[in-house]
Amino acid sequence: MSIGTIHNSGNTDARKSLGIPLALGSCHTARIEGYVIEGHVPAREIKRLLKERPLAIGLAVPGMPLGSPGMDGPDFDNQTQPYDVLLVLKDGSTRVFQSYHR
């Protein structure tokens, strides 16, 4: 994977144009190989998405749950919250792609 062009123009417009429902919003929106990644999605789930290539818009972790990548470790007192990585389907509906319930 290589880093392409980065556009910092606000997530709401990006989510809308990429088909991510606003209710699934978080703090980061990205595209990779035709998929959208919204929020603090673990790298292993992105790799799985790119390997399995489901018919979907992409993956989302709504909000900023403690314990997700970038929201973990000593800076957050090693706290964790259960969260799901959601597969966002073409019609905007979701299903659980992977659960992180520690």
Buried (B, 14 or more C-beta within 10 A) or exposed (E): EEEEEEEEEEBEEBBEEBBBBEEBBBEBBBEBEEBBBBBBBBEEBBEBBEEEEBEBBBBBBBBBBBBBBEBBEEEBEEEBBEBBBBBBBEEEEBEEBBEBEE
